[in-house]
Amino acid sequence: MDDYKKYIDKIEKSLLKKALGYQYKEVIEEYSIGEDGEKLSKKKITTKDVPPDISAVKLLLDELNMSQNVDFENLSDEELKKEIKEALKLLENSTKN
């Protein structure tokens, strides 16, 4: 049963991350082959932004029973942010119990 809870926690965290958006670092390495063998010749690290995913937001809000009669597609950015903040509060409270 502990494994099940661990997976549920991972899924919830992943869903929250996707609903809120996140950043990650992309590393591109170029190697050259010379007399000494293969050597790293160039390394480029770029920070990429992944925007919030509306489907994940909808699912999260549905799971938290907040989406009753809410048309997410027609919400402004501010209204959507407000819904997300309320969902986060509910999620935080549900994980404390």
N, CA, C and O atoms as a Tinker XYZ file with bonds, in Angstrom:
   388  protein
     1  N      0.826000   -1.203000    0.000000    73     2
     2  CA     0.000000    0.000000    0.000000    64     1     3
     3  C      0.866000    1.261000    0.000000    63     2     4     5
     4  O      0.479000    2.286000   -0.561000    81     3
     5  N      2.042000    1.178000    0.633000    73     3     6
     6  CA     2.932000    2.333000    0.643000    64     5     7
     7  C      3.425000    2.662000   -0.755000    63     6     8     9
     8  O      3.581000    3.835000   -1.095000    81     7
     9  N      3.677000    1.626000   -1.582000    73     7    10
    10  CA     4.101000    1.853000   -2.965000    64     9    11
    11  C      3.018000    2.581000   -3.738000    63    10    12    13
    12  O      3.309000    3.480000   -4.526000    81    11
    13  N      1.774000    2.196000   -3.515000    73    11    14
    14  CA     0.648000    2.834000   -4.196000    64    13    15
    15  C      0.599000    4.320000   -3.859000    63    14    16    17
    16  O      0.438000    5.151000   -4.753000    81    15
    17  N      0.734000    4.658000   -2.592000    73    15    18
    18  CA     0.704000    6.058000   -2.158000    64    17    19
    19  C      1.880000    6.825000   -2.758000    63    18    20    21
    20  O      1.745000    7.986000   -3.143000    81    19
    21  N      3.038000    6.160000   -2.832000    73    19    22
    22  CA     4.216000    6.801000   -3.401000    64    21    23
    23  C      3.965000    7.167000   -4.870000    63    22    24    25
    24  O      4.339000    8.251000   -5.319000    81    23
    25  N      3.325000    6.248000   -5.615000    73    23    26
    26  CA     3.029000    6.528000   -7.022000    64    25    27
    27  C      1.983000    7.617000   -7.164000    63    26    28    29
    28  O      2.090000    8.473000   -8.043000    81    27
    29  N      0.986000    7.593000   -6.319000    73    27    30
    30  CA    -0.046000    8.638000   -6.352000    64    29    31
    31  C      0.584000    9.997000   -6.078000    63    30    32    33
    32  O      0.261000   10.977000   -6.748000    81    31
    33  N      1.479000   10.062000   -5.100000    73    31    34
    34  CA     2.175000   11.318000   -4.796000    64    33    35
    35  C      2.971000   11.806000   -6.004000    63    34    36    37
    36  O      2.947000   12.995000   -6.322000    81    35
    37  N      3.675000   10.898000   -6.677000    73    35    38
    38  CA     4.448000   11.272000   -7.864000    64    37    39
    39  C      3.538000   11.795000   -8.971000    63    38    40    41
    40  O      3.854000   12.778000   -9.641000    81    39
    41  N      2.415000   11.129000   -9.149000    73    39    42
    42  CA     1.465000   11.546000  -10.190000    64    41    43
    43  C      0.908000   12.927000   -9.871000    63    42    44    45
    44  O      0.808000   13.779000  -10.753000    81    43
    45  N      0.549000   13.148000   -8.618000    73    43    46
    46  CA     0.015000   14.457000   -8.222000    64    45    47
    47  C      1.050000   15.552000   -8.437000    63    46    48    49
    48  O      0.719000   16.628000   -8.936000    81    47
    49  N      2.296000   15.290000   -8.066000    73    47    50
    50  CA     3.349000   16.290000   -8.239000    64    49    51
    51  C      3.595000   16.571000   -9.721000    63    50    52    53
    52  O      3.800000   17.718000  -10.118000    81    51
    53  N      3.572000   15.517000  -10.532000    73    51    54
    54  CA     3.773000   15.688000  -11.976000    64    53    55
    55  C      2.639000   16.487000  -12.598000    63    54    56    57
    56  O      2.870000   17.361000  -13.434000    81    55
    57  N      1.420000   16.184000  -12.189000    73    55    58
    58  CA     0.260000   16.907000  -12.705000    64    57    59
    59  C      0.333000   18.383000  -12.311000    63    58    60    61
    60  O      0.055000   19.263000  -13.127000    81    59
    61  N      0.701000   18.644000  -11.081000    73    59    62
    62  CA     0.827000   20.019000  -10.607000    64    61    63
    63  C      1.907000   20.757000  -11.387000    63    62    64    65
    64  O      1.717000   21.907000  -11.783000    81    63
    65  N      3.031000   20.100000  -11.604000    73    63    66
    66  CA     4.131000   20.702000  -12.360000    64    65    67
    67  C      3.677000   21.054000  -13.776000    63    66    68    69
    68  O      3.960000   22.144000  -14.274000    81    67
    69  N      2.978000   20.131000  -14.411000    73    67    70
    70  CA     2.498000   20.364000  -15.781000    64    69    71
    71  C      1.439000   21.467000  -15.811000    63    70    72    73
    72  O      1.387000   22.254000  -16.757000    81    71
    73  N      0.598000   21.525000  -14.781000    73    71    74
    74  CA    -0.455000   22.546000  -14.726000    64    73    75
    75  C      0.120000   23.938000  -14.499000    63    74    76    77
    76  O     -0.436000   24.922000  -14.986000    81    75
    77  N      1.213000   24.031000  -13.775000    73    75    78
    78  CA     1.794000   25.339000  -13.461000    64    77    79
    79  C      2.853000   25.785000  -14.461000    63    78    80    81
    80  O      3.169000   26.972000  -14.549000    81    79
    81  N      3.405000   24.829000  -15.218000    73    79    82
    82  CA     4.521000   25.143000  -16.103000    64    81    83
    83  C      5.819000   25.016000  -15.320000    63    82    84    85
    84  O      5.821000   25.041000  -14.089000    81    83
    85  N      6.904000   24.881000  -16.037000    73    83    86
    86  CA     8.189000   24.703000  -15.371000    64    85    87
    87  C      9.321000   25.046000  -16.329000    63    86    88    89
    88  O      9.097000   25.309000  -17.510000    81    87
    89  N     10.535000   25.039000  -15.801000    73    87    90
    90  CA    11.731000   25.276000  -16.591000    64    89    91
    91  C     12.646000   24.063000  -16.477000    63    90    92    93
    92  O     12.640000   23.353000  -15.472000    81    91
    93  N     13.424000   23.842000  -17.519000    73    91    94
    94  CA    14.448000   22.807000  -17.464000    64    93    95
    95  C     15.655000   23.260000  -18.272000    63    94    96    97
    96  O     15.554000   24.149000  -19.116000    81    95
    97  N     16.780000   22.645000  -18.006000    73    95    98
    98  CA    18.002000   22.983000  -18.715000    64    97    99
    99  C     18.264000   21.948000  -19.802000    63    98   100   101
   100  O     18.227000   20.742000  -19.556000    81    99
   101  N     18.525000   22.438000  -20.993000    73    99   102
   102  CA    18.876000   21.574000  -22.119000    64   101   103
   103  C     20.381000   21.699000  -22.344000    63   102   104   105
   104  O     20.904000   22.803000  -22.496000    81   103
   105  N     21.064000   20.568000  -22.365000    73   103   106
   106  CA    22.512000   20.554000  -22.545000    64   105   107
   107  C     22.835000   19.945000  -23.904000    63   106   108   109
   108  O     22.417000   18.831000  -24.220000    81   107
   109  N     23.583000   20.698000  -24.696000    73   107   110
   110  CA    24.029000   20.227000  -26.000000    64   109   111
   111  C     25.556000   20.190000  -25.965000    63   110   112   113
   112  O     26.210000   21.205000  -25.723000    81   111
   113  N     26.106000   19.016000  -26.209000    73   111   114
   114  CA    27.551000   18.850000  -26.197000    64   113   115
   115  C     28.031000   18.419000  -27.577000    63   114   116   117
   116  O     27.446000   17.540000  -28.211000    81   115
   117  N     29.103000   19.052000  -28.025000    73   115   118
   118  CA    29.722000   18.673000  -29.295000    64   117   119
   119  C     31.113000   18.133000  -29.001000    63   118   120   121
   120  O     31.865000   18.707000  -28.213000    81   119
   121  N     31.436000   17.041000  -29.635000    73   119   122
   122  CA    32.741000   16.408000  -29.439000    64   121   123
   123  C     33.519000   16.446000  -30.745000    63   122   124   125
   124  O     32.946000   16.407000  -31.834000    81   123
   125  N     34.823000   16.522000  -30.612000    73   123   126
   126  CA    35.689000   16.431000  -31.780000    64   125   127
   127  C     36.664000   15.277000  -31.564000    63   126   128   129
   128  O     37.054000   14.969000  -30.438000    81   127
   129  N     37.035000   14.665000  -32.645000    73   127   130
   130  CA    37.960000   13.539000  -32.573000    64   129   131
   131  C     39.319000   14.015000  -33.085000    63   130   132   133
   132  O     39.442000   14.509000  -34.206000    81   131
   133  N     40.307000   13.858000  -32.258000    73   131   134
   134  CA    41.664000   14.273000  -32.617000    64   133   135
   135  C     42.653000   13.189000  -32.255000    63   134   136   137
   136  O     42.292000   12.032000  -32.039000    81   135
   137  N     43.884000   13.584000  -32.194000    73   135   138
   138  CA    44.946000   12.629000  -31.855000    64   137   139
   139  C     44.773000   12.067000  -30.447000    63   138   140   141
   140  O     45.117000   10.915000  -30.183000    81   139
   141  N     44.245000   12.881000  -29.555000    73   139   142
   142  CA    44.052000   12.465000  -28.157000    64   141   143
   143  C     42.786000   11.644000  -27.970000    63   142   144   145
   144  O     42.482000   11.211000  -26.858000    81   143
   145  N     42.063000   11.434000  -29.026000    73   143   146
   146  CA    40.784000   10.736000  -28.924000    64   145   147
   147  C     39.637000   11.722000  -28.968000    63   146   148   149
   148  O     39.769000   12.827000  -29.494000    81   147
   149  N     38.538000   11.322000  -28.424000    73   147   150
   150  CA    37.334000   12.157000  -28.431000    64   149   151
   151  C     37.411000   13.165000  -27.283000    63   150   152   153
   152  O     37.681000   12.798000  -26.139000    81   151
   153  N     37.170000   14.438000  -27.602000    73   151   154
   154  CA    37.217000   15.514000  -26.611000    64   153   155
   155  C     35.974000   16.389000  -26.725000    63   154   156   157
   156  O     35.455000   16.625000  -27.816000    81   155
   157  N     35.520000   16.854000  -25.597000    73   155   158
   158  CA    34.415000   17.807000  -25.587000    64   157   159
   159  C     34.933000   19.127000  -26.138000    63   158   160   161
   160  O     35.855000   19.717000  -25.575000    81   159
   161  N     34.344000   19.595000  -27.238000    73   159   162
   162  CA    34.820000   20.836000  -27.846000    64   161   163
   163  C     33.871000   22.003000  -27.591000    63   162   164   165
   164  O     34.288000   23.161000  -27.605000    81   163
   165  N     32.608000   21.700000  -27.360000    73   163   166
   166  CA    31.632000   22.780000  -27.173000    64   165   167
   167  C     30.495000   22.269000  -26.300000    63   166   168   169
   168  O     30.003000   21.156000  -26.483000    81   167
   169  N     30.089000   23.099000  -25.351000    73   167   170
   170  CA    28.971000   22.738000  -24.480000    64   169   171
   171  C     28.061000   23.958000  -24.364000    63   170   172   173
   172  O     28.509000   25.054000  -24.025000    81   171
   173  N     26.790000   23.750000  -24.647000    73   171   174
   174  CA    25.825000   24.847000  -24.596000    64   173   175
   175  C     24.685000   24.428000  -23.663000    63   174   176   177
   176  O     24.073000   23.376000  -23.849000    81   175
   177  N     24.411000   25.258000  -22.668000    73   175   178
   178  CA    23.322000   24.998000  -21.724000    64   177   179
   179  C     22.281000   26.100000  -21.908000    63   178   180   181
   180  O     22.578000   27.288000  -21.785000    81   179
   181  N     21.062000   25.673000  -22.205000    73   179   182
   182  CA    19.966000   26.608000  -22.438000    64   181   183
   183  C     18.830000   26.289000  -21.475000    63   182   184   185
   184  O     18.481000   25.124000  -21.285000    81   183
   185  N     18.258000   27.316000  -20.871000    73   183   186
   186  CA    17.090000   27.127000  -20.017000    64   185   187
   187  C     15.843000   27.243000  -20.879000    63   186   188   189
   188  O     15.638000   28.247000  -21.561000    81   187
   189  N     15.023000   26.220000  -20.841000    73   187   190
   190  CA    13.796000   26.170000  -21.634000    64   189   191
   191  C     12.590000   26.330000  -20.713000    63   190   192   193
   192  O     12.572000   25.810000  -19.598000    81   191
   193  N     11.594000   27.049000  -21.190000    73   191   194
   194  CA    10.352000   27.231000  -20.451000    64   193   195
   195  C      9.273000   26.330000  -21.042000    63   194   196   197
   196  O      9.090000   26.280000  -22.258000    81   195
   197  N      8.570000   25.627000  -20.180000    73   195   198
   198  CA     7.414000   24.841000  -20.597000    64   197   199
   199  C      6.194000   25.548000  -20.003000    63   198   200   201
   200  O      6.053000   25.604000  -18.781000    81   199
   201  N      5.319000   26.082000  -20.838000    73   199   202
   202  CA     4.173000   26.831000  -20.316000    64   201   203
   203  C      3.159000   25.905000  -19.640000    63   202   204   205
   204  O      3.168000   24.696000  -19.867000    81   203
   205  N      2.294000   26.474000  -18.816000    73   203   206
   206  CA     1.239000   25.663000  -18.190000    64   205   207
   207  C      0.387000   24.978000  -19.258000    63   206   208   209
   208  O      0.132000   25.544000  -20.321000    81   207
   209  N     -0.037000   23.783000  -18.967000    73   207   210
   210  CA    -0.851000   23.002000  -19.884000    64   209   211
   211  C     -2.305000   23.079000  -19.438000    63   210   212   213
   212  O     -2.642000   22.666000  -18.329000    81   211
   213  N     -3.165000   23.609000  -20.304000    73   211   214
   214  CA    -4.567000   23.832000  -19.934000    64   213   215
   215  C     -5.282000   22.528000  -19.613000    63   214   216   217
   216  O     -6.157000   22.512000  -18.747000    81   215
   217  N     -4.938000   21.445000  -20.280000    73   215   218
   218  CA    -5.566000   20.149000  -19.980000    64   217   219
   219  C     -5.218000   19.685000  -18.572000    63   218   220   221
   220  O     -6.062000   19.140000  -17.859000    81   219
   221  N     -3.972000   19.905000  -18.181000    73   219   222
   222  CA    -3.553000   19.529000  -16.829000    64   221   223
   223  C     -4.251000   20.404000  -15.788000    63   222   224   225
   224  O     -4.634000   19.927000  -14.720000    81   223
   225  N     -4.413000   21.690000  -16.112000    73   223   226
   226  CA    -5.124000   22.592000  -15.199000    64   225   227
   227  C     -6.563000   22.119000  -15.026000    63   226   228   229
   228  O     -7.066000   22.045000  -13.904000    81   227
   229  N     -7.222000   21.798000  -16.134000    73   227   230
   230  CA    -8.611000   21.325000  -16.072000    64   229   231
   231  C     -8.721000   20.054000  -15.240000    63   230   232   233
   232  O     -9.605000   19.931000  -14.392000    81   231
   233  N     -7.817000   19.110000  -15.487000    73   231   234
   234  CA    -7.844000   17.857000  -14.740000    64   233   235
   235  C     -7.620000   18.096000  -13.255000    63   234   236   237
   236  O     -8.309000   17.523000  -12.411000    81   235
   237  N     -6.660000   18.939000  -12.948000    73   235   238
   238  CA    -6.369000   19.247000  -11.554000    64   237   239
   239  C     -7.577000   19.882000  -10.872000    63   238   240   241
   240  O     -7.938000   19.504000   -9.757000    81   239
   241  N     -8.194000   20.839000  -11.540000    73   239   242
   242  CA    -9.354000   21.503000  -10.961000    64   241   243
   243  C    -10.537000   20.544000  -10.848000    63   242   244   245
   244  O    -11.278000   20.589000   -9.866000    81   243
   245  N    -10.718000   19.680000  -11.839000    73   243   246
   246  CA   -11.786000   18.675000  -11.772000    64   245   247
   247  C    -11.567000   17.739000  -10.586000    63   246   248   249
   248  O    -12.504000   17.419000   -9.856000    81   247
   249  N    -10.327000   17.308000  -10.404000    73   247   250
   250  CA   -10.011000   16.400000   -9.297000    64   249   251
   251  C    -10.248000   17.063000   -7.942000    63   250   252   253
   252  O    -10.554000   16.392000   -6.956000    81   251
   253  N    -10.107000   18.350000   -7.907000    73   251   254
   254  CA   -10.311000   19.079000   -6.651000    64   253   255
   255  C    -11.739000   19.609000   -6.526000    63   254   256   257
   256  O    -12.047000   20.389000   -5.626000    81   255
   257  N    -12.606000   19.173000   -7.444000    73   255   258
   258  CA   -14.029000   19.552000   -7.432000    64   257   259
   259  C    -14.238000   21.061000   -7.459000    63   258   260   261
   260  O    -15.143000   21.582000   -6.807000    81   259
   261  N    -13.408000   21.746000   -8.207000    73   259   262
   262  CA   -13.551000   23.204000   -8.282000    64   261   263
   263  C    -14.147000   23.647000   -9.609000    63   262   264   265
   264  O    -14.492000   24.818000   -9.760000    81   263
   265  N    -14.273000   22.760000  -10.555000    73   263   266
   266  CA   -14.607000   23.187000  -11.907000    64   265   267
   267  C    -16.103000   23.164000  -12.205000    63   266   268   269
   268  O    -16.496000   23.149000  -13.371000    81   267
   269  N    -16.924000   23.162000  -11.196000    73   267   270
   270  CA   -18.360000   23.118000  -11.434000    64   269   271
   271  C    -18.803000   24.381000  -12.169000    63   270   272   273
   272  O    -18.669000   25.497000  -11.667000    81   271
   273  N    -19.334000   24.171000  -13.373000    73   271   274
   274  CA   -19.856000   25.247000  -14.207000    64   273   275
   275  C    -18.836000   26.331000  -14.539000    63   274   276   277
   276  O    -19.198000   27.498000  -14.690000    81   275
   277  N    -17.567000   25.955000  -14.654000    73   275   278
   278  CA   -16.546000   26.922000  -15.036000    64   277   279
   279  C    -16.094000   26.603000  -16.455000    63   278   280   281
   280  O    -15.700000   25.475000  -16.751000    81   279
   281  N    -16.153000   27.603000  -17.330000    73   279   282
   282  CA   -15.715000   27.439000  -18.710000    64   281   283
   283  C    -14.262000   27.911000  -18.803000    63   282   284   285
   284  O    -13.999000   29.094000  -19.019000    81   283
   285  N    -13.324000   26.978000  -18.640000    73   283   286
   286  CA   -11.909000   27.327000  -18.567000    64   285   287
   287  C    -11.391000   27.970000  -19.848000    63   286   288   289
   288  O    -10.492000   28.810000  -19.801000    81   287
   289  N    -11.939000   27.591000  -20.963000    73   287   290
   290  CA   -11.442000   28.119000  -22.228000    64   289   291
   291  C    -11.710000   29.605000  -22.375000    63   290   292   293
   292  O    -11.010000   30.286000  -23.124000    81   291
   293  N    -12.706000   30.118000  -21.678000    73   291   294
   294  CA   -13.038000   31.534000  -21.787000    64   293   295
   295  C    -12.579000   32.361000  -20.592000    63   294   296   297
   296  O    -12.936000   33.533000  -20.471000    81   295
   297  N    -11.787000   31.752000  -19.706000    73   295   298
   298  CA   -11.264000   32.503000  -18.569000    64   297   299
   299  C    -10.093000   33.368000  -19.012000    63   298   300   301
   300  O     -9.320000   32.989000  -19.892000    81   299
   301  N     -9.976000   34.521000  -18.396000    73   299   302
   302  CA    -8.799000   35.357000  -18.647000    64   301   303
   303  C     -7.608000   34.732000  -17.916000    63   302   304   305
   304  O     -7.774000   33.830000  -17.095000    81   303
   305  N     -6.428000   35.215000  -18.224000    73   303   306
   306  CA    -5.234000   34.709000  -17.546000    64   305   307
   307  C     -5.333000   34.926000  -16.039000    63   306   308   309
   308  O     -4.964000   34.055000  -15.253000    81   307
   309  N     -5.830000   36.083000  -15.648000    73   307   310
   310  CA    -5.952000   36.384000  -14.215000    64   309   311
   311  C     -6.950000   35.443000  -13.533000    63   310   312   313
   312  O     -6.698000   34.957000  -12.430000    81   311
   313  N     -8.071000   35.192000  -14.190000    73   311   314
   314  CA    -9.072000   34.288000  -13.617000    64   313   315
   315  C     -8.526000   32.864000  -13.518000    63   314   316   317
   316  O     -8.786000   32.155000  -12.546000    81   315
   317  N     -7.773000   32.460000  -14.527000    73   315   318
   318  CA    -7.181000   31.124000  -14.504000    64   317   319
   319  C     -6.138000   31.018000  -13.398000    63   318   320   321
   320  O     -6.064000   29.995000  -12.718000    81   319
   321  N     -5.337000   32.052000  -13.210000    73   319   322
   322  CA    -4.350000   32.062000  -12.127000    64   321   323
   323  C     -5.043000   31.965000  -10.770000    63   322   324   325
   324  O     -4.565000   31.274000   -9.870000    81   323
   325  N     -6.167000   32.657000  -10.628000    73   323   326
   326  CA    -6.923000   32.611000   -9.379000    64   325   327
   327  C     -7.427000   31.195000   -9.121000    63   326   328   329
   328  O     -7.339000   30.698000   -7.998000    81   327
   329  N     -7.956000   30.543000  -10.160000    73   327   330
   330  CA    -8.429000   29.160000  -10.028000    64   329   331
   331  C     -7.278000   28.233000   -9.632000    63   330   332   333
   332  O     -7.451000   27.344000   -8.798000    81   331
   333  N     -6.110000   28.442000  -10.228000    73   331   334
   334  CA    -4.944000   27.606000   -9.910000    64   333   335
   335  C     -4.533000   27.810000   -8.458000    63   334   336   337
   336  O     -4.234000   26.842000   -7.760000    81   335
   337  N     -4.515000   29.061000   -7.994000    73   335   338
   338  CA    -4.142000   29.328000   -6.599000    64   337   339
   339  C     -5.103000   28.640000   -5.635000    63   338   340   341
   340  O     -4.681000   28.066000   -4.631000    81   339
   341  N     -6.387000   28.700000   -5.944000    73   339   342
   342  CA    -7.379000   28.039000   -5.089000    64   341   343
   343  C     -7.176000   26.531000   -5.111000    63   342   344   345
   344  O     -7.309000   25.868000   -4.083000    81   343
   345  N     -6.852000   25.989000   -6.286000    73   343   346
   346  CA    -6.606000   24.549000   -6.409000    64   345   347
   347  C     -5.373000   24.149000   -5.606000    63   346   348   349
   348  O     -5.354000   23.100000   -4.963000    81   347
   349  N     -4.352000   24.986000   -5.648000    73   347   350
   350  CA    -3.137000   24.692000   -4.880000    64   349   351
   351  C     -3.415000   24.655000   -3.385000    63   350   352   353
   352  O     -2.901000   23.796000   -2.668000    81   351
   353  N     -4.231000   25.591000   -2.925000    73   351   354
   354  CA    -4.591000   25.598000   -1.500000    64   353   355
   355  C     -5.313000   24.311000   -1.124000    63   354   356   357
   356  O     -5.013000   23.703000   -0.097000    81   355
   357  N     -6.266000   23.896000   -1.957000    73   355   358
   358  CA    -6.991000   22.655000   -1.688000    64   357   359
   359  C     -6.071000   21.445000   -1.727000    63   358   360   361
   360  O     -6.171000   20.548000   -0.889000    81   359
   361  N     -5.176000   21.428000   -2.705000    73   359   362
   362  CA    -4.240000   20.318000   -2.826000    64   361   363
   363  C     -3.311000   20.265000   -1.622000    63   362   364   365
   364  O     -3.022000   19.191000   -1.096000    81   363
   365  N     -2.851000   21.414000   -1.197000    73   363   366
   366  CA    -1.961000   21.496000   -0.035000    64   365   367
   367  C     -2.675000   20.981000    1.209000    63   366   368   369
   368  O     -2.100000   20.232000    1.999000    81   367
   369  N     -3.923000   21.384000    1.376000    73   367   370
   370  CA    -4.696000   20.927000    2.532000    64   369   371
   371  C     -4.978000   19.438000    2.464000    63   370   372   373
   372  O     -4.976000   18.767000    3.496000    81   371
   373  N     -5.221000   18.904000    1.268000    73   371   374
   374  CA    -5.528000   17.482000    1.145000    64   373   375
   375  C     -4.291000   16.622000    1.381000    63   374   376   377
   376  O     -4.416000   15.486000    1.840000    81   375
   377  N     -3.095000   17.139000    1.076000    73   375   378
   378  CA    -1.890000   16.347000    1.285000    64   377   379
   379  C     -1.437000   16.392000    2.746000    63   378   380   381
   380  O     -0.658000   15.542000    3.177000    81   379
   381  N     -1.914000   17.368000    3.502000    73   379   382
   382  CA    -1.562000   17.440000    4.925000    64   381   383
   383  C     -2.326000   16.405000    5.740000    63   382   384   385
   384  O     -1.856000   15.962000    6.788000    81   383
   385  N     -3.512000   16.019000    5.252000    73   383   386
   386  CA    -4.353000   15.076000    6.001000    64   385   387
   387  C     -3.913000   13.668000    5.848000    63   386   388
   388  O     -4.524000   12.765000    6.419000    81   387
